[in-house]
């Protein structure tokens, strides 16, 4: 039997999925043990016990100076920026993507500009944003919007153009206006695709968030990582990186469940 025809059952699939994680953890444990055996004060690969102790301290012990729970405070600050930027990006992409994909005039007017903006490296604009908008929240949110919104817009516009032309013709034959076609024919079909595109944007969004927080911020996950790097505090950095990954996975899972619950037909359509 050819490999392309081999499909694992559910149990085998779970085991195969766990193997890479087990190998990474095992490699880390062995590497940490070897380094600590040579130098017990080594900071680059702290033991799992040290990581667990530090995680408990930053997550469940209040800071002696401020009384805040460090991980919780940083998480809330970052998520507020991230969710605000994603909400703005989603709204912009939904409106612009619908207009560009559905209306030829708007496609000729906006598509080249959006394509050009999507090619600009957002991190290169960060100094400009700080100069123009200051070091506050607006510049950090703007960076994420600039990095995410053009991608979402172009993706939605392409999805609109992929819709069967027969649907638009039939709607017009039945007397539907442009507004009705947009809201009742096109919009319901691109909303689940918007959620999928948003899932794909989570990685870049976190990247822009952490970059902005690392340069100019007094709270946030990225701020904390770059603050403690000068002390080689890997026992803080690694749990924070793991926590960011967990947040991203949880948001991805939530968006997938929302798509399946709100648009149960979408899976069959794919």
C-alpha positions in Angstrom: 0.0 0.0 0.0 1.2 3.5 -0.9 2.0 5.9 2.0 -0.5 8.4 0.6 -3.3 5.9 1.3 -2.3 5.1 4.9 -4.5 6.8 7.4 -4.0 6.4 11.2 -6.9 5.6 13.5 -7.8 8.0 16.3 -5.5 6.5 18.9 -2.5 6.3 16.6 -3.1 9.9 15.5 -3.0 11.0 19.1 0.2 9.1 19.8 1.9 10.5 16.7 0.8 14.0 17.7 2.4 13.6 21.1 5.7 12.3 19.9 7.2 15.6 18.8 6.3 17.2 22.1 7.7 14.4 24.1 11.0 14.5 22.1 11.3 18.3 22.7 10.8 17.9 26.4 13.2 15.0 26.6 15.8 16.9 24.7 15.4 19.9 27.0 15.6 17.8 30.2 18.7 16.0 29.0 20.4 19.3 27.9 19.5 21.0 31.1 20.8 18.2 33.2 24.1 18.2 31.3 24.6 21.9 31.7 23.6 22.0 35.3 26.0 19.1 36.1 28.8 21.1 34.7 27.7 24.4 36.2 24.9 24.4 38.9 24.5 28.1 38.5 23.8 27.9 34.7 20.8 30.1 33.7 20.4 29.2 30.1 18.6 25.9 30.6 17.0 25.9 34.1 15.6 22.6 35.4 11.9 21.8 35.1 11.7 22.2 38.9 13.1 25.8 38.6 10.7 26.6 35.8 7.7 25.3 37.8 8.8 27.3 40.9 9.2 30.5 38.9 5.9 30.0 37.1 4.2 29.6 40.4 5.8 32.8 41.7 5.0 35.0 38.8 1.5 33.6 38.4 0.3 33.1 42.0 2.4 35.3 44.3 1.8 39.1 44.5 4.7 41.4 43.7 6.3 42.6 46.9 6.5 46.2 45.6 3.2 46.7 43.7 1.0 43.8 45.1 0.1 42.8 41.5 0.2 39.3 40.2 2.8 39.8 37.5 1.6 37.2 34.9 -2.0 38.3 35.3 -1.2 42.0 35.0 1.0 41.5 31.9 -1.6 39.2 30.3 -4.5 41.6 30.7 -2.4 44.5 29.3 -1.3 42.5 26.3 -4.7 41.0 25.6 -6.4 44.5 25.8 -4.1 45.8 23.1 -4.3 42.6 21.0 -8.1 42.3 21.1 -8.6 46.0 20.4 -6.3 45.8 17.3 -8.0 42.6 16.0 -11.4 44.1 16.4 -10.4 47.2 14.4 -8.6 45.0 11.8 -11.7 42.8 11.4 -14.0 45.7 11.0 -11.8 47.3 8.4 -11.2 44.1 6.5 -14.9 43.2 6.4 -15.9 46.5 4.9 -13.0 47.0 2.5 -12.9 43.3 1.5 -16.6 43.3 0.7 -16.3 46.5 -1.3 -13.2 45.5 -3.2 -14.4 42.0 -4.0 -18.0 42.9 -5.0 -17.7 46.3 -6.7 -15.4 46.6 -9.7 -15.1 50.4 -9.2 -13.9 49.9 -5.6 -11.6 47.1 -6.8 -9.9 49.5 -9.3 -9.8 52.2 -6.7 -8.6 50.4 -3.5 -7.1 47.0 -4.5 -3.7 48.4 -5.7 -3.3 50.5 -2.5 -4.2 47.7 -0.2 -1.8 45.4 -2.0 1.0 47.9 -1.7 0.3 48.5 2.0 0.3 44.8 2.7 3.9 44.6 1.3 5.3 47.2 3.7 7.1 45.5 6.7 5.0 46.7 9.7 8.0 46.6 12.0 9.8 49.1 9.8 7.0 51.5 10.5 7.2 51.2 14.3 9.7 54.1 14.8 7.4 56.3 12.6 4.4 55.3 14.7 6.1 56.2 17.9 7.2 59.6 16.5 3.8 60.4 15.1 1.5 58.8 17.7 3.7 58.8 20.8 4.6 55.9 23.0 1.1 55.2 24.3 -1.4 52.5 23.4 -2.4 54.0 20.1 0.9 53.3 18.4 1.0 49.7 19.6 -2.5 49.0 18.4 -1.9 50.8 15.1 1.1 48.5 14.5 -1.0 45.4 14.8 -3.7 46.9 12.6 -1.2 47.8 9.9 0.2 44.3 10.1 -3.0 42.4 10.1 -5.8 44.4 8.3 -4.3 44.4 4.8 -3.9 40.6 4.8 -7.4 40.1 6.1 -8.7 42.6 3.5 -7.0 40.9 0.5 -8.1 37.5 1.7 -11.7 38.5 2.0 -11.7 40.3 -1.3 -10.4 37.1 -3.0 -13.0 35.0 -1.3 -15.8 37.3 -2.5 -14.4 37.1 -6.1 -14.5 33.3 -5.8 -18.2 33.2 -5.2 -20.2 31.8 -8.1 -21.3 34.6 -10.5 -24.6 32.7 -10.9 -25.5 33.7 -7.3 -25.1 37.4 -8.0 -27.0 37.1 -11.3 -29.9 35.2 -9.8 -30.1 37.8 -6.9 -30.3 40.6 -9.4 -32.9 38.7 -11.5 -35.0 38.5 -8.3 -34.7 42.3 -7.9 -32.0 42.5 -5.2 -30.2 45.8 -4.9 -26.4 46.0 -4.5 -26.9 46.6 -0.8 -29.1 43.5 -0.5 -26.7 41.4 -2.5 -23.8 42.4 -0.2 -25.7 41.8 3.0 -27.8 38.7 2.2 -25.8 36.9 -0.5 -22.1 37.7 0.0 -21.7 38.5 3.7 -23.1 35.2 5.1 -20.7 33.3 2.9 -17.5 35.2 3.8 -18.0 35.5 7.6 -16.7 31.9 8.3 -13.8 32.6 6.0 -13.1 35.8 7.9 -12.8 33.7 11.1 -10.4 31.4 9.4 -8.3 34.3 8.2 -8.3 35.8 11.7 -7.0 32.5 13.0 -4.1 32.7 10.6 -3.4 36.2 11.7 -3.0 35.4 15.4 0.7 34.5 15.0 1.7 37.8 13.2 -0.5 39.8 15.6 1.3 38.4 18.6 4.6 39.1 16.9 3.8 42.8 16.3 2.4 43.1 19.9 5.5 41.7 21.5 7.8 43.9 19.3 5.9 47.1 20.3 5.8 46.2 24.0 9.5 45.4 24.0 10.5 48.8 22.7 8.1 51.1 24.6 5.9 49.8 27.3 5.6 49.4 31.1 3.5 46.3 31.1 2.7 43.4 28.9 4.0 40.0 28.0 6.6 41.3 25.5 7.7 44.0 27.9 8.4 41.4 30.7 10.3 39.1 28.4 12.6 41.9 27.2 12.9 43.4 30.7 14.3 40.2 32.2 16.5 39.2 29.3 19.3 41.4 30.6 19.5 39.2 33.6 19.4 36.0 31.5 16.3 35.0 33.4 15.4 32.1 31.3 13.2 30.7 34.1 10.9 33.7 33.5 11.3 34.0 29.7 10.4 30.3 28.9 7.2 30.3 31.0 6.1 33.5 29.4 6.8 32.2 25.9 4.9 29.0 26.8 2.0 31.1 28.1 1.9 33.2 24.9 1.7 30.0 22.9 -1.1 28.7 25.1 -3.1 32.0 24.7 -2.6 31.8 20.9 -3.8 28.2 20.8 -6.8 28.9 23.0 -7.8 31.9 20.8 -7.4 29.8 17.7 -9.5 27.0 19.2 -12.2 29.5 20.3 -12.4 31.0 16.8 -12.7 27.5 15.2 -15.5 26.6 17.6 -17.3 29.9 17.0 -17.1 29.2 13.2 -18.4 25.7 13.6 -21.2 26.8 15.9 -22.3 29.9 13.9 -21.8 28.4 10.5 -22.3 24.6 10.7 -22.7 24.4 6.9 -19.2 25.7 6.3 -17.4 22.4 7.0 -19.5 20.6 4.4 -19.0 23.4 1.9 -15.2 23.0 2.2 
